[in-house]
Amino acid sequence: MSPLSRNEQRRSYPIAQSVEDVRRNLEVVRKRIAAACSRVGRNPAEVRLLPVSKTVPVERIRLAYAAGCRELGENKVQEAQRKAEALADLADLRWSIIGHLQTNKAKTVARFASEFQALDSLRVAEALDQRLQAEGHGLDVLVQVNTSGEASKFGLPPAEVASFVRKLPAFSALRVRGLMTLALLSDDPARVHRCFALMRDLRVRLRQEAPGGFGMEDLSMGMSGDFELAIEEGATIVRIGQAIFGSRPTPDTDYWPNQDRASTSTSSEHTP
Ligand SMILES: *Cc1c(COP(=O)(O)O)cnc(C)c1O
């Protein structure tokens, strides 16, 4: 089995129970990031590690804070909001929403998040912009791209990204930073690789179309099971949960409820 297999890796992450555990896990992940960078001649300073704390209770998030984490990714807005409130005493902790957003939750995101990585509709862009204008501040956003070709997964089809991005300057509170994707959940590295390579090519094309235009610096791609491959294809943000906090008790289908049959059957194998 490939070392990139998410299924394999998912089973092997012990729950981080102490500050030391989190610190050690962060160190291991950073070393792996550095190794992946060196394989392709990149500078590890170009890769931002975003720890993902979904399903992790606030007591264990405090361990991560003590271990040095100052930003966290959460997939669901309500869970993120609840945690942000419970951890409001940690004033310099920043929250990044990395999951699909409904327009009626835009208000909440505008209030407490510092980044939104899953923009894929003009309605959400408009709702966010309105709330942000009212709040008097901006928000970093990434456009989510569906690179896996799974019909029901969130994100724009690659062919629609350029025209979508061209419309975003109308929403002046949104600072467009780049693109985000979830690769295919597969044990076949070649298929995962194809998703990441597609993102790399897409960014090149967007930059050519509008040199110096929209800020297309960031590629957010790669999770615990596939971040090295993503870095080799140019990821500037990796979103990593289980390799830092330990295996999740819940299957990913709780977060990507609309995945197609292929992915769902893969996910069921994850359940311990
Ligand atoms: C959960 C999640 C991750 C992190 O996955 P791990 O397997 O815990 O590393 C990354 N991106 C998104 C959108 C997620 O929901």
The ligand as a Tripos MOL2 file, in Angstrom:
@<TRIPOS>MOLECULE
LIG
   15    15     1     0     0
SMALL
NO_CHARGES

@<TRIPOS>ATOM
      1 C1        -11.0460   17.7740    7.9940 C.3       1 LIG1
      2 C2        -10.5290   18.5800    6.8890 C.ar      1 LIG1
      3 C3         -9.1430   18.6210    6.6200 C.ar      1 LIG1
      4 C4         -8.1170   17.8860    7.4380 C.3       1 LIG1
      5 O1         -8.2120   16.5050    7.2930 O.3       1 LIG1
      6 P1         -7.2340   15.5310    8.1420 P.3       1 LIG1
      7 O2         -7.4300   14.2030    7.5680 O.co2     1 LIG1
      8 O3         -7.7310   15.6400    9.5590 O.co2     1 LIG1
      9 O4         -5.8690   16.0680    8.0350 O.co2     1 LIG1
     10 C5         -8.7340   19.3980    5.5350 C.ar      1 LIG1
     11 N1         -9.6080   20.0900    4.7800 N.ar      1 LIG1
     12 C6        -10.9300   20.0810    5.0270 C.ar      1 LIG1
     13 C7        -11.8310   20.8660    4.1520 C.3       1 LIG1
     14 C8        -11.4310   19.3270    6.0840 C.ar      1 LIG1
     15 O5        -12.7560   19.3300    6.3220 O.3       1 LIG1
@<TRIPOS>BOND
     1     1     2 1
     2     2     3 ar
     3     2    14 ar
     4     3     4 1
     5     3    10 ar
     6     4     5 1
     7     5     6 1
     8     6     7 2
     9     6     8 1
    10     6     9 1
    11    10    11 ar
    12    11    12 ar
    13    12    13 1
    14    12    14 ar
    15    14    15 1
@<TRIPOS>SUBSTRUCTURE
     1 LIG1         1 GROUP 0 **** ****
